[in-house]
Amino acid sequence: MGKQSRNDYGAAVAARTMAALTGGAPFVERLVHFWANHFAVSTEKFEVMALAGPMEFEAIRPHVLGTFADMLNAVERHPAMLLYLDQAVSIGPDSPFAVRKTRRRTGLNENLAREIMELHTLGVRSGYSQADVTEFARAMTGWTVAGIGRGPGARIQDDSRAGSFLFLDDVHQPGDRTVMGKVYPAAGEAQAQAVLSDLAVHPATATHIATKLARHFAGDTPPPAMVARLKTAFLKSGGDLPTVYRALVASPEAWVTRPLKFKSPWEWYVSTQRALGTTTVQPGVTVGMMNQLGQPIWQPGQPIGYDDVAAAWAGPDAIMRRVEAAERFAARAGPVDARALAPTLFPASLSPTTAQGLSRAESPAQALALLLVAPESLRR
């Protein structure tokens, strides 16, 4: 089981890498990676190892050009998220299941409800209370996974359903729920679904998503005018993501000539391989490289995901890791003229300093390694 999970993880990472290297829509691919980090799960939890990749391919990619509400619903119902944030073991305190199991430890788990509100939708300090989190968690009881992990759903031994979303009414907390001042009548599975639908289009959610997108595309300090523009597009369209993306692309803040964002290890790795024309990846290669660079795929270690600011990635040790990796890439690349490649990669932004450094390199391999860690290659 452990070996198979690791193999599945490696295969999914390779598939993600190939999509990034050979896909014809790199902007959309970048958005996939953005949303996968927004809805972060971590393979440090063993049950998630084989499910993190499928969550990206099944819950995020199909909705990246759809609505935020549809993506949100797909992600929160995915087994990777339900297991990662312990929703699969959450039991309504007054549910029939809990009443029968009075001698066994059962209880409500608020992890998923809290992270949905704090990280996935509304954002911190956005008006909800601890009571709202608890009520939402009660509404979500019964949302679990069939046949794997822990919790009541693990008892379902139907192979055709194993690893899929499951609602157990027996585990659901009965009664109406009040979340952020709105009453949600008892409705079984649909009760939490109704809360999610409202959170998906809340003004605080629009602000949170707009801020994160602006930070990702226009600098570590999100430009307020751009945030306001994206928020308006989100609210007017009801969370239609292509409408938000069009507002992003139309924003002048996204088109400054000087690169503002320091690339994360994943972004740098993908950009170097695209620059070198890499079109095949062996399973395990990307896994090892991303472990070395300090950003293992689908393994941020915390629900907030990887940081999206330079301070997280620009330290001396992190830069040295990229230098070492660049030297290996260059040694394996064969005869590549870095001086000819540089203006092709950076036609309007190659600096005289970088051009001079390439011309003074002692060998073609050294010149290529220098190009891969030049300032132009480290930022976007």
Disulfide bonds with the S-S distance in Angstrom:
none
